[in-house]
Amino acid sequence: MESQGGLQADAESEPKVSIPVSDVYGWESIRDDDIMQQQSAIRAEEAEKVPFIGDKEPLSVLAVEYESGSPILLMKIKVLGEKYGAIRRTRGDGNCFFRGFMFSYLEHILESQDQAEVDRITTNVEKCRETLQALGYADFTFEDFFALFLEQLESVVQGKETSISLAMRCFDMPEPLIVFRFSHNELIIRSRDQSVSDYSEFVTSGEIKRRSEFFEPFILGMTNATATVEQFCKSSVEPMGEESDHVHIIALSDALGVPIRVVYLDRSTGAGDVSVNHHDFVPSAGCLPSSSVGSSETIKPIVTLLYRPGHYDILYPK
């Protein structure tokens, strides 16, 4: 009994030590950079669950995705369905704009087999190469990406004939649906190569630098006057995983001469009926593909992308 009492007395007399919560969890050692890196790692892990380029799906899948969400978005999706019939998702890893653009453009060539457009874009690619050389880029930093894109372009042009031949040999019948599926599957497989997206990032950076006086006001507005054109390209264009904005889209569209439509799906509302806004990025007339030129007032976009805050998917008109 005595020993128990002594122990109790000792325990009661022992001073209580207060341990700061920050020491327990180590929060004092955690910096903003660490938090940002952790958030980026979580986003990257989630993004990897989605293919680089998904299957073509009916637009109704968007309504299912938002069925428990904003009524405004559901109404806008219904409006979208009046003009657009399908969507193809891209991985949300920061490269979705460039990847979506490249796939959609190559898909256009695959389906149209437009040799005149291939010749035109090849000429523009050569001009982009000369721009980068004039800006002081060493050939080895971009040449492989350019060569890969031209190889992909040529494969897509030849792909339809190859697929027809393959389908006839395998199935002993010229079935158009089988040919279409063969070609698109091959394109999806090739789209997994990040180097094709890297090509468009170099093209975009070169165009921004070449026309730095034009792009500088946009960049100053986006960065609160904290970045030069050179710094912007190094930090926000050339690295992988950086989100693309209107500056990137204008530069790429102008450099390659490809009209791009971006359709915006957001919660914005206006007076009157619900509507879905879009913006057409149209290169100068001399750079336009012949297939995109309709009337004197209408330019038909070759690439159409659906933008939801922070992400681009491919959209298909009806």
KOLVO-753190 format. One line per field, with one value per residue: x, y, z of N, C-alpha, C in turn. Coordinates in Angstrom, 1 decimal, padded with zeros to 4 digits. Last residue first. Layout:
<rs>
n.u <- [X|...]
n.v <- [Y|...]
n.w <- [Z|...]
ca.u <- [X|...]
ca.v <- [Y|...]
ca.w <- [Z|...]
c.u <- [X|...]
c.v <- [Y|...]
c.w <- [Z|...]
</rs>
This chain:
<rs>
n.u <- [-022.4|-019.0|-017.3|-014.5|-012.1|-011.4|-009.5|-009.6|-010.1|-013.5|-013.8|-014.1|-013.9|-012.8|-012.3|-010.5|-011.4|-014.1|-014.7|-015.7|-017.6|-017.6|-017.4|-018.0|-015.3|-012.4|-011.3|-009.9|-007.6|-006.4|-004.9|-003.1|-004.3|-006.0|-004.7|-006.8|-009.1|-010.8|-013.9|-015.6|-018.9|-021.4|-024.6|-027.5|-030.8|-032.5|-032.0|-028.6|-026.5|-024.0|-021.6|-020.6|-019.5|-018.0|-017.2|-015.4|-013.2|-012.0|-009.4|-007.7|-004.3|-001.7|000.4|000.4|-002.2|-002.6|-000.6|-001.4|-004.0|-003.4|-001.7|-003.5|-005.6|-003.8|-003.0|-001.0|001.7|002.8|006.1|007.4|006.7|004.9|005.7|008.4|009.3|007.4|007.9|010.5|010.0|008.3|008.5|006.3|004.7|002.3|000.4|000.2|-001.7|-000.7|001.6|000.5|-000.8|001.5|003.0|002.2|003.3|006.0|006.7|006.6|008.4|007.4|005.1|006.3|007.7|005.7|004.3|006.3|006.6|004.1|004.0|005.9|004.7|002.8|004.6|005.7|004.0|002.2|-000.4|-001.2|-001.0|-003.5|-005.2|-004.5|-005.4|-008.1|-008.7|-008.2|-010.2|-012.5|-012.7|-012.8|-015.2|-016.9|-016.5|-015.3|-014.6|-013.6|-011.9|-010.7|-008.0|-007.9|-009.5|-008.0|-005.7|-006.6|-007.6|-005.2|-003.8|-005.4|-005.3|-002.6|-001.4|-002.0|-000.8|001.9|002.3|002.0|004.0|006.2|005.8|006.3|009.0|010.3|009.8|011.1|013.8|014.3|014.7|017.3|019.0|019.2|018.9|017.4|017.5|015.6|016.1|015.1|012.4|011.8|012.3|010.1|008.0|008.4|007.9|005.2|004.2|004.5|002.8|000.3|000.2|000.2|-002.2|-004.0|-003.7|-004.6|-006.8|-008.3|-010.3|-009.6|-006.9|-007.3|-008.7|-006.9|-005.0|-006.6|-007.1|-004.5|-003.7|-005.7|-005.2|-002.6|-002.9|-004.8|-003.6|-001.5|-002.6|-003.8|-006.4|-006.7|-009.8|-012.7|-014.8|-018.2|-020.9|-022.6|-023.8|-026.1|-027.7|-026.1|-025.9|-028.3|-027.7|-025.6|-027.1|-028.5|-026.5|-025.5|-027.7|-027.8|-024.8|-025.3|-026.1|-025.4|-023.0|-022.7|-024.9|-024.2|-022.0|-023.1|-024.3|-022.6|-021.0|-017.4|-014.5|-012.1|-009.3|-006.0|-004.7|-007.2|-007.1|-005.4|-003.7|-005.1|-004.5|-001.8|-001.8|-003.1|-001.2|001.0|000.0|-000.2|002.6|003.5|002.1|003.3|006.0|005.7|005.0|006.4|006.7|007.8|005.6|004.3|004.8|003.0|004.3|004.9|002.4|001.5|003.9|003.4|003.9|004.4|003.9|006.1|005.1|003.4|001.9|003.9|004.5|002.1|002.0|004.2|003.3|001.1|002.4|003.9|001.9|000.8]
n.v <- [017.4|017.8|016.7|017.6|016.6|018.6|020.3|022.1|024.3|024.3|022.8|023.0|021.0|021.8|021.1|021.8|023.3|025.5|027.5|030.7|033.0|035.0|034.0|030.4|028.5|027.0|024.6|023.6|025.1|026.5|029.8|031.8|034.1|034.9|034.0|031.8|032.0|030.6|031.2|030.3|030.0|029.4|028.4|029.6|030.0|033.1|036.0|036.9|034.3|032.5|030.0|027.5|026.0|025.1|026.5|025.5|026.6|025.8|026.8|026.5|026.5|027.5|027.1|029.7|030.1|028.1|028.6|031.2|030.8|029.0|030.4|032.4|031.2|028.4|025.3|024.2|022.0|019.5|020.2|023.5|025.5|027.3|028.3|028.8|029.6|031.6|033.4|034.3|035.6|037.6|038.0|038.4|040.1|041.2|039.3|037.3|038.2|040.7|039.9|038.4|040.4|042.0|040.1|039.4|041.4|041.1|038.5|036.6|034.7|033.8|032.5|030.6|029.0|027.9|026.4|024.5|023.2|022.1|020.3|018.4|017.3|015.7|013.7|012.7|010.9|008.5|007.8|008.0|005.4|004.5|006.1|005.2|002.6|003.1|004.3|002.1|000.2|001.6|001.9|-000.8|-001.6|000.1|-000.8|-003.8|-005.7|-008.9|-010.7|-010.1|-009.7|-008.4|-006.2|-004.9|-004.3|-002.4|-000.5|000.3|001.4|003.6|004.9|005.6|007.6|009.6|008.6|008.7|011.4|012.2|010.8|012.1|014.7|014.1|013.3|015.6|017.2|015.8|016.0|018.7|020.1|020.0|019.9|022.5|025.1|028.2|030.8|031.8|030.4|027.9|028.5|029.2|026.8|025.3|026.8|026.2|023.4|023.6|024.7|022.5|020.7|021.9|021.6|018.8|018.3|019.5|017.9|015.5|014.4|012.5|012.7|011.1|011.8|014.6|014.4|013.1|015.2|016.9|015.5|015.1|017.8|018.7|017.0|017.7|020.4|020.2|018.4|018.5|018.3|015.9|014.4|012.8|013.4|012.0|013.0|013.1|014.0|015.9|019.2|020.7|019.9|019.5|022.0|022.0|020.1|021.4|023.4|022.0|021.1|023.6|024.4|022.5|020.8|017.4|014.9|014.7|014.9|012.5|012.4|014.4|013.2|011.2|012.4|012.3|009.1|008.9|007.4|006.7|008.9|009.3|008.5|007.2|007.8|007.4|009.5|011.5|010.7|011.3|014.0|014.9|014.1|015.7|018.2|018.1|017.9|020.3|022.0|021.3|022.1|024.8|025.6|023.2|021.8|022.1|022.5|020.0|017.7|016.7|017.5|020.2|021.3|021.0|021.0|019.4|020.1|018.1|018.3|017.1|014.9|014.5|012.3|010.4|010.4|009.5|007.0|005.8|005.9|004.2|001.8|001.5|001.2|-001.2]
n.w <- [-084.8|-083.6|-080.8|-078.8|-076.4|-073.5|-071.1|-067.9|-066.3|-066.6|-069.8|-073.2|-076.0|-079.3|-082.6|-085.6|-087.7|-088.2|-091.0|-091.2|-092.9|-094.7|-097.3|-096.6|-095.8|-095.3|-094.7|-096.8|-097.0|-094.0|-093.8|-094.2|-095.1|-093.0|-089.7|-087.7|-085.1|-082.7|-081.5|-078.6|-077.1|-074.6|-074.5|-072.7|-071.5|-072.3|-070.3|-069.3|-068.1|-066.2|-065.7|-065.3|-068.4|-071.1|-074.2|-077.0|-079.3|-082.5|-084.6|-087.7|-088.3|-088.7|-087.0|-085.8|-085.0|-083.1|-081.2|-080.3|-079.3|-077.2|-075.5|-074.7|-073.4|-071.9|-070.4|-067.6|-067.8|-068.4|-069.5|-070.5|-072.4|-071.0|-068.5|-068.3|-070.8|-071.5|-069.4|-070.0|-072.4|-071.7|-068.1|-065.3|-063.8|-064.5|-063.8|-065.7|-067.5|-068.4|-069.6|-071.7|-073.2|-074.0|-075.6|-078.1|-079.8|-079.2|-080.0|-082.1|-081.4|-079.0|-079.9|-081.7|-079.9|-078.3|-080.2|-081.0|-078.5|-078.3|-080.4|-079.5|-077.2|-078.4|-079.4|-077.1|-075.8|-077.2|-077.5|-080.0|-081.0|-080.2|-081.8|-084.3|-084.2|-084.0|-086.4|-088.2|-087.4|-087.8|-090.5|-091.4|-090.3|-091.8|-094.5|-095.6|-098.1|-097.1|-095.8|-093.4|-093.9|-096.4|-095.9|-093.8|-095.1|-097.0|-095.3|-093.9|-096.0|-096.6|-094.1|-093.7|-095.0|-093.2|-090.9|-091.7|-091.9|-089.2|-088.0|-089.2|-088.2|-085.5|-085.6|-086.3|-084.1|-082.1|-083.1|-082.9|-080.5|-079.7|-081.9|-082.8|-080.3|-080.8|-081.8|-083.4|-085.8|-085.0|-084.8|-087.5|-088.8|-087.8|-088.9|-091.6|-091.5|-090.9|-093.2|-094.9|-093.7|-094.2|-097.0|-097.3|-096.0|-097.6|-099.9|-099.0|-096.9|-095.6|-093.7|-091.6|-091.0|-090.5|-088.1|-086.5|-086.3|-084.8|-082.4|-081.5|-081.0|-079.1|-077.0|-076.3|-075.7|-073.5|-071.6|-069.9|-067.4|-067.2|-067.8|-070.9|-072.7|-074.3|-076.7|-077.6|-079.8|-081.0|-081.0|-081.1|-079.0|-076.8|-075.6|-074.2|-072.3|-071.0|-069.9|-068.0|-066.4|-065.4|-063.9|-061.8|-060.8|-060.0|-060.5|-063.2|-064.5|-065.8|-067.4|-069.2|-070.4|-071.9|-074.1|-076.2|-076.6|-077.1|-078.1|-075.5|-074.6|-074.3|-072.0|-069.6|-066.0|-063.9|-063.9|-062.4|-059.8|-059.7|-060.2|-057.8|-056.0|-056.8|-056.3|-053.5|-052.9|-053.9|-052.2|-049.8|-050.3|-050.6|-048.0|-045.8|-042.6|-040.1|-038.5|-038.4|-037.0|-035.2|-032.8|-033.1|-033.2|-030.6|-028.1|-025.0|-021.8|-019.0|-015.6|-013.0|-010.5|-008.4|-009.2|-009.1|-006.4|-005.4|-006.4|-005.2|-002.6|-002.7|-003.3|-001.0|000.8|000.0]
ca.u <- [-023.3|-020.2|-017.6|-015.9|-012.5|-011.7|-010.0|-009.4|-008.8|-012.4|-014.3|-013.3|-014.8|-012.5|-013.3|-010.5|-010.9|-013.0|-015.1|-014.5|-017.6|-017.8|-016.4|-018.3|-016.6|-012.9|-011.9|-011.1|-008.7|-006.5|-006.0|-002.6|-003.4|-006.6|-004.9|-005.5|-008.9|-009.4|-013.2|-014.7|-017.7|-020.5|-023.3|-026.7|-029.4|-032.3|-032.7|-030.1|-026.8|-025.4|-021.9|-021.8|-019.3|-019.0|-017.0|-016.7|-013.3|-013.1|-009.8|-008.8|-005.4|-002.8|000.1|001.7|-001.6|-003.5|-000.6|-000.1|-003.8|-004.3|-001.3|-002.3|-005.9|-004.8|-003.0|-002.4|001.2|001.9|004.9|007.3|007.6|004.6|004.2|007.7|010.1|007.6|006.6|010.2|011.0|007.8|008.8|007.1|005.9|003.5|000.5|001.2|-001.9|-002.0|001.7|001.3|-001.6|000.4|003.5|001.8|001.9|005.4|006.7|005.7|008.6|008.6|005.0|005.4|008.4|006.7|003.6|005.7|007.7|004.6|003.1|006.1|005.9|002.4|003.7|006.5|004.0|003.5|000.2|-001.4|000.1|-002.3|-005.2|-004.3|-004.0|-007.4|-008.8|-007.5|-008.7|-012.1|-012.7|-011.6|-014.0|-016.9|-016.1|-016.3|-014.3|-014.7|-012.3|-012.2|-008.4|-007.2|-009.8|-009.4|-005.6|-005.9|-008.4|-006.3|-003.2|-005.2|-006.6|-003.3|-001.3|-002.4|-002.2|001.2|002.4|001.1|002.7|006.0|005.7|005.0|007.9|010.3|009.2|009.7|013.1|014.3|013.3|016.3|018.8|018.4|019.7|017.2|018.6|015.5|016.4|016.5|013.1|011.6|013.2|011.5|008.2|008.5|009.2|006.1|004.1|005.2|004.2|000.8|000.2|001.3|-000.9|-003.8|-003.4|-003.2|-006.6|-007.2|-010.4|-010.9|-007.3|-006.5|-009.3|-008.1|-004.6|-006.1|-008.2|-005.3|-003.0|-005.5|-006.5|-002.9|-002.0|-005.0|-004.8|-001.2|-001.9|-002.5|-006.2|-006.2|-008.3|-012.0|-013.6|-017.1|-020.0|-023.1|-022.7|-025.1|-028.3|-026.6|-024.8|-028.1|-028.8|-025.3|-026.1|-029.3|-027.3|-024.6|-027.2|-028.8|-025.5|-024.6|-026.3|-026.8|-023.4|-021.6|-024.8|-025.4|-021.8|-022.3|-025.1|-022.5|-022.1|-018.6|-015.5|-013.0|-010.4|-007.1|-004.3|-006.3|-007.7|-006.5|-003.2|-005.0|-005.9|-002.3|-001.2|-003.7|-002.5|001.1|000.3|-001.4|001.7|004.0|001.8|001.9|005.7|006.1|004.0|006.4|006.1|008.7|006.5|003.8|005.9|002.7|003.8|006.0|003.2|000.9|003.2|004.1|003.0|005.1|003.3|005.5|005.9|004.3|001.2|003.3|005.5|002.6|001.0|004.2|004.5|000.9|001.5|004.7|002.8|000.0]
ca.v <- [016.5|018.3|016.3|017.6|016.8|017.4|020.3|020.9|023.6|024.9|022.9|023.5|021.4|021.3|021.6|021.2|021.9|025.0|026.2|029.9|031.8|035.4|035.0|031.7|028.4|028.2|025.3|022.8|025.3|025.4|028.9|030.6|033.4|034.3|035.0|032.3|031.9|031.1|030.7|031.3|029.4|030.3|027.9|029.4|029.4|031.6|035.2|037.3|035.6|032.7|031.4|027.9|026.5|024.6|026.7|025.6|026.2|026.3|026.0|027.1|025.6|027.9|026.0|029.1|031.0|028.2|027.4|031.0|031.8|028.6|029.2|032.8|031.7|029.5|026.2|024.4|023.4|019.6|019.4|022.3|024.4|026.7|028.0|028.3|028.6|030.4|032.8|033.6|034.5|036.6|038.4|037.6|039.5|041.9|040.5|037.1|036.9|040.6|040.7|037.7|039.3|042.5|040.6|038.6|041.1|042.4|038.9|037.8|035.4|034.5|033.5|031.6|029.7|028.7|027.4|025.4|023.9|023.0|021.5|019.1|018.1|016.9|014.5|013.5|012.3|009.0|007.7|009.2|006.4|003.9|006.2|006.6|002.8|002.4|005.0|003.3|-000.1|001.2|003.1|000.1|-002.2|000.2|000.5|-003.3|-004.3|-008.0|-011.0|-010.5|-010.4|-009.6|-007.1|-005.4|-005.2|-003.6|-001.1|-000.4|000.3|002.6|004.4|004.6|006.3|009.7|008.8|007.4|010.6|012.8|010.5|010.7|014.5|014.6|012.3|014.4|017.6|016.0|014.6|018.1|020.0|020.1|018.6|021.6|024.1|026.9|030.3|032.2|031.9|028.1|028.1|030.2|027.9|024.9|026.7|027.6|023.9|022.9|025.5|023.8|020.4|021.9|022.9|019.6|017.7|020.0|019.4|015.6|015.7|012.1|013.5|010.9|010.4|014.1|015.1|012.4|014.0|017.3|015.9|014.0|017.0|019.4|017.0|016.3|020.0|021.0|018.0|018.5|019.5|016.0|015.7|012.8|013.4|012.6|012.1|013.7|013.1|014.5|018.3|020.9|020.4|018.3|021.4|022.9|019.8|020.1|023.8|022.8|020.2|022.7|025.2|022.5|022.1|018.6|015.3|014.5|016.0|012.9|011.4|014.6|014.4|010.8|012.1|013.5|010.0|008.6|008.4|006.3|007.9|009.6|009.7|007.1|008.1|006.5|008.3|011.6|010.6|009.9|013.1|015.1|013.5|014.2|017.8|018.2|016.8|019.1|022.1|021.1|020.7|024.0|025.7|024.4|021.7|021.8|023.6|021.0|018.2|016.5|016.2|019.2|021.4|020.2|021.7|019.3|020.4|018.7|018.0|018.2|015.0|015.6|013.6|010.7|010.8|010.8|007.9|005.9|006.6|005.6|002.3|001.7|002.3|000.0]
ca.w <- [-085.4|-084.2|-082.2|-079.1|-077.8|-074.1|-072.4|-068.7|-066.1|-065.9|-068.5|-072.1|-074.9|-078.0|-081.7|-084.2|-088.0|-087.4|-090.4|-091.2|-092.1|-093.3|-096.9|-097.2|-096.4|-095.8|-093.6|-096.4|-098.0|-094.9|-093.6|-093.6|-096.0|-094.2|-090.8|-088.2|-086.6|-082.9|-082.6|-079.2|-077.7|-075.3|-074.4|-073.9|-071.3|-072.3|-071.3|-069.4|-068.7|-066.7|-066.0|-064.6|-067.0|-070.3|-072.8|-076.4|-077.9|-081.7|-083.4|-087.0|-088.0|-089.6|-087.9|-086.3|-085.9|-084.2|-082.0|-080.9|-080.4|-078.3|-076.1|-075.4|-074.7|-071.9|-071.5|-068.2|-067.5|-067.3|-069.5|-069.6|-072.8|-072.3|-068.7|-067.2|-070.1|-072.3|-069.6|-068.7|-072.3|-072.7|-069.4|-066.2|-063.1|-064.9|-063.0|-064.7|-066.9|-067.7|-068.5|-070.7|-072.7|-073.1|-074.3|-077.0|-079.8|-079.0|-078.6|-082.1|-082.7|-079.0|-078.9|-082.2|-080.9|-077.7|-079.5|-082.0|-079.1|-077.3|-080.4|-080.7|-077.1|-077.7|-080.3|-077.9|-075.3|-077.2|-076.1|-079.2|-081.3|-079.7|-080.3|-084.0|-084.4|-082.9|-085.2|-088.3|-087.5|-086.4|-089.7|-091.8|-089.9|-090.4|-094.1|-094.7|-097.8|-097.4|-097.2|-093.4|-092.7|-096.2|-097.0|-093.6|-094.0|-097.5|-096.3|-093.2|-095.3|-097.6|-094.6|-092.8|-095.6|-094.6|-090.9|-091.4|-093.1|-090.3|-087.6|-089.4|-089.7|-085.9|-085.1|-087.2|-085.4|-082.0|-083.0|-084.2|-081.0|-078.7|-081.2|-083.5|-081.0|-080.3|-081.1|-082.0|-085.7|-085.3|-083.6|-086.4|-089.1|-087.6|-087.4|-091.1|-091.9|-089.9|-092.0|-095.2|-093.8|-092.8|-096.4|-097.9|-095.5|-096.3|-100.0|-099.3|-097.7|-096.5|-095.0|-092.2|-091.2|-091.7|-089.3|-086.8|-087.0|-086.1|-083.3|-081.8|-082.0|-080.4|-077.6|-076.7|-076.8|-074.7|-072.3|-071.4|-067.8|-066.6|-067.2|-069.6|-072.6|-073.1|-076.5|-076.8|-079.1|-080.8|-080.9|-082.2|-080.2|-077.6|-076.4|-075.3|-073.2|-071.7|-070.9|-069.0|-067.1|-066.3|-065.0|-062.8|-061.0|-059.9|-059.2|-062.9|-063.7|-064.9|-066.4|-068.4|-069.6|-070.8|-073.0|-075.4|-076.8|-076.4|-078.5|-076.6|-074.4|-075.2|-072.6|-070.7|-067.3|-064.0|-064.5|-063.9|-060.3|-059.5|-061.1|-059.1|-055.9|-056.8|-057.7|-054.3|-052.5|-054.5|-053.6|-049.9|-050.0|-051.7|-049.1|-046.5|-043.9|-041.2|-038.7|-039.3|-037.8|-036.6|-032.9|-033.0|-034.4|-031.7|-029.1|-026.3|-022.9|-020.1|-016.9|-013.8|-011.7|-008.3|-009.1|-010.3|-007.3|-005.0|-006.8|-006.6|-003.0|-002.4|-004.3|-002.2|000.9|000.0]
c.u <- [-023.1|-021.1|-019.0|-016.2|-014.0|-012.1|-010.3|-010.1|-008.6|-011.2|-013.2|-014.2|-013.9|-013.5|-013.0|-011.5|-010.9|-012.6|-013.9|-014.8|-016.3|-017.6|-016.5|-017.3|-017.0|-014.3|-012.6|-011.9|-010.0|-007.7|-006.0|-003.7|-002.8|-005.5|-005.3|-005.8|-007.6|-009.1|-011.8|-014.0|-016.9|-019.4|-022.4|-025.3|-028.7|-030.9|-032.4|-030.7|-028.3|-025.6|-023.4|-022.2|-020.6|-018.7|-018.3|-016.6|-014.7|-013.0|-011.0|-009.2|-006.5|-004.0|-001.0|001.4|-000.4|-002.9|-001.4|-000.1|-002.5|-004.1|-002.1|-001.7|-004.6|-004.9|-004.1|-002.3|-000.1|001.4|004.1|006.0|007.5|005.4|003.9|006.3|009.3|008.3|006.7|008.9|010.7|008.7|008.2|007.3|006.7|004.7|001.9|001.3|-001.0|-002.2|000.4|001.4|-000.8|-000.5|002.4|002.1|001.4|003.8|005.9|005.5|007.7|008.8|006.3|005.2|007.6|007.4|004.6|005.1|007.2|005.7|003.5|005.3|006.2|003.5|003.2|005.7|004.8|003.5|001.6|-000.8|000.0|-001.1|-004.0|-004.3|-003.6|-005.9|-008.1|-007.5|-007.9|-010.6|-012.1|-011.5|-012.8|-015.6|-016.0|-015.8|-015.3|-014.3|-013.5|-012.7|-009.9|-007.7|-009.2|-009.8|-007.0|-005.9|-007.8|-007.3|-004.3|-004.7|-006.4|-004.6|-002.2|-002.4|-002.8|-000.3|001.7|001.1|001.7|004.6|005.5|004.8|006.5|009.2|009.2|009.1|011.6|013.5|013.2|014.9|017.7|018.0|018.8|018.2|018.5|016.6|016.4|016.9|014.6|012.4|013.0|012.5|009.6|008.7|009.4|007.5|005.1|005.3|005.0|002.3|000.8|001.4|000.3|-002.5|-003.2|-002.8|-005.1|-006.9|-009.5|-011.0|-008.6|-006.8|-008.6|-008.8|-005.8|-005.7|-007.8|-006.4|-003.8|-004.8|-006.4|-004.2|-002.3|-004.2|-005.1|-002.4|-001.6|-001.8|-004.9|-005.9|-007.9|-010.5|-012.8|-016.0|-018.9|-022.2|-023.2|-024.0|-027.4|-027.3|-025.2|-027.0|-028.7|-026.4|-025.7|-028.3|-028.1|-025.5|-026.4|-028.4|-026.6|-025.5|-025.7|-027.1|-024.9|-022.1|-023.8|-025.3|-023.0|-022.0|-024.3|-023.4|-022.1|-019.8|-016.8|-014.0|-011.2|-008.1|-005.4|-005.8|-006.8|-007.3|-004.3|-004.6|-005.9|-003.7|-001.7|-003.2|-003.2|-000.2|000.4|-001.2|000.4|003.0|002.3|001.5|004.2|005.8|004.4|005.3|006.0|008.1|007.5|004.7|005.4|003.8|003.6|005.5|004.4|001.8|002.7|003.3|003.8|004.1|004.0|005.0|005.3|005.1|002.2|002.6|004.9|003.6|001.4|003.2|004.5|002.1|001.2|003.7|003.5|000.9]
c.v <- [016.5|017.2|016.9|017.4|016.7|017.7|018.8|021.0|022.4|024.0|023.4|023.5|021.8|021.9|021.0|021.9|021.1|023.6|025.7|028.6|031.0|034.2|035.4|032.7|029.7|027.9|026.6|023.6|024.7|025.6|027.7|029.5|032.1|033.5|034.2|033.3|032.5|030.9|031.4|030.6|030.6|029.5|028.7|028.9|029.2|031.2|033.7|036.4|035.8|034.1|031.5|029.3|027.0|025.0|026.1|025.5|026.5|025.8|026.7|026.2|026.3|027.0|026.4|028.0|030.3|029.0|027.5|029.7|031.5|029.5|028.8|031.5|032.1|030.0|027.2|025.5|023.6|021.0|019.7|021.5|023.2|025.4|027.4|027.8|028.0|029.3|031.5|032.8|033.6|035.4|037.3|038.2|038.7|041.4|041.2|038.3|036.7|039.3|040.7|038.6|038.6|041.4|041.2|039.2|040.4|042.3|040.2|038.3|036.7|035.3|034.4|032.8|030.8|029.6|028.4|026.6|024.9|023.8|022.5|020.4|019.0|017.8|015.8|014.3|013.2|010.5|008.2|009.1|007.6|004.8|005.6|006.8|004.3|002.6|004.4|004.1|001.1|000.8|002.7|001.2|-001.4|-000.4|000.7|-001.9|-003.6|-006.6|-010.2|-010.8|-010.9|-010.4|-008.4|-006.4|-005.8|-004.7|-002.5|-001.1|-000.5|001.3|003.4|004.1|005.2|008.4|008.9|007.5|009.2|011.9|011.0|010.3|013.0|014.4|012.8|013.4|016.4|016.4|014.8|016.7|019.1|019.9|018.7|020.3|023.0|025.9|028.9|031.6|032.4|029.5|028.2|029.8|029.0|026.0|026.3|027.6|025.3|023.4|024.9|024.6|021.7|021.5|022.9|021.0|018.5|019.5|020.0|017.1|015.9|013.2|013.0|011.6|010.3|012.7|014.7|013.1|013.1|016.1|016.3|014.4|015.8|018.4|017.6|016.3|018.6|020.5|018.9|018.2|019.6|017.3|015.9|014.2|013.3|012.5|012.7|012.6|013.8|013.6|016.9|019.8|020.5|018.7|020.3|022.4|020.7|019.8|022.5|023.1|020.8|021.7|024.4|023.3|022.0|019.8|016.7|014.9|015.9|014.0|011.9|013.6|014.6|012.0|011.7|013.3|011.2|009.5|008.0|007.5|007.5|008.5|010.2|008.4|007.9|006.6|007.2|010.3|010.6|009.7|011.7|014.2|013.7|013.5|016.3|017.8|016.9|017.9|020.8|021.1|020.4|022.5|024.9|024.4|023.0|021.7|023.4|022.2|019.3|017.0|015.8|017.8|020.4|020.2|020.8|020.0|020.3|018.9|018.8|017.7|016.1|015.9|014.8|012.0|011.2|011.3|009.3|006.9|006.8|006.4|003.8|002.3|002.6|001.2]
c.w <- [-086.9|-084.8|-082.7|-080.5|-078.0|-075.6|-072.9|-070.1|-067.0|-065.6|-067.6|-070.8|-073.7|-077.0|-080.3|-083.3|-086.6|-087.7|-089.5|-090.4|-092.2|-092.4|-095.4|-096.8|-097.1|-096.4|-094.1|-095.3|-097.5|-095.8|-094.5|-093.4|-095.5|-095.0|-092.1|-089.3|-087.0|-084.4|-082.7|-080.3|-078.3|-076.0|-075.2|-073.6|-072.6|-072.0|-071.1|-070.5|-068.8|-067.3|-066.6|-064.8|-066.4|-068.9|-072.0|-074.9|-077.4|-080.3|-082.8|-085.8|-087.2|-089.5|-088.9|-087.3|-086.6|-085.3|-083.2|-081.7|-081.1|-079.5|-077.3|-076.1|-075.5|-073.3|-071.4|-069.3|-068.3|-066.9|-068.3|-069.8|-071.8|-072.6|-070.1|-067.5|-069.0|-071.6|-070.4|-068.8|-071.1|-072.6|-070.4|-067.5|-064.0|-064.2|-063.2|-063.7|-065.7|-067.0|-067.7|-069.5|-071.5|-072.5|-073.4|-075.6|-078.5|-079.0|-078.3|-080.6|-082.7|-080.3|-078.9|-081.2|-081.5|-078.7|-078.9|-081.3|-080.2|-077.8|-079.4|-080.7|-078.3|-077.5|-079.7|-078.9|-076.3|-076.9|-076.1|-077.8|-080.4|-079.9|-079.7|-082.4|-084.0|-083.0|-084.0|-087.0|-087.4|-086.4|-088.3|-090.8|-090.2|-089.8|-092.6|-094.2|-096.9|-097.2|-097.6|-094.8|-092.8|-095.1|-096.8|-094.7|-093.8|-096.4|-096.7|-094.1|-094.6|-097.0|-095.7|-093.4|-094.9|-095.3|-092.4|-091.4|-092.9|-091.5|-088.7|-089.1|-090.0|-087.4|-085.6|-086.8|-086.4|-083.3|-082.9|-084.1|-082.3|-079.2|-080.1|-082.7|-081.6|-081.0|-080.5|-081.2|-084.3|-085.2|-083.8|-085.2|-088.0|-087.8|-087.1|-089.6|-091.4|-090.2|-090.9|-094.0|-094.1|-092.8|-095.0|-097.3|-096.0|-095.7|-098.6|-099.4|-097.9|-097.5|-096.0|-093.5|-092.0|-092.1|-090.6|-088.1|-087.4|-086.9|-084.7|-082.8|-082.4|-081.4|-079.0|-077.5|-077.2|-075.9|-073.5|-072.2|-069.3|-066.9|-066.5|-069.0|-071.2|-073.3|-075.4|-076.7|-078.5|-079.9|-080.4|-082.1|-081.4|-078.9|-077.3|-076.2|-074.4|-072.7|-071.7|-070.2|-068.2|-067.0|-066.0|-064.1|-062.1|-060.2|-058.9|-061.4|-063.2|-064.0|-065.3|-067.2|-068.7|-069.9|-071.8|-074.1|-075.8|-076.7|-077.9|-076.9|-075.6|-075.0|-073.5|-071.3|-068.4|-065.3|-064.6|-064.6|-061.8|-060.0|-061.0|-060.2|-057.2|-056.8|-057.8|-055.7|-053.3|-054.2|-054.3|-051.4|-050.2|-051.5|-050.3|-047.5|-044.5|-042.6|-039.8|-039.6|-038.8|-037.5|-034.4|-033.2|-034.4|-032.9|-030.2|-027.4|-024.2|-021.3|-018.0|-015.1|-012.6|-009.6|-009.0|-010.3|-008.7|-006.0|-006.5|-007.1|-004.5|-002.8|-004.0|-003.3|-000.4|000.0]
</rs>
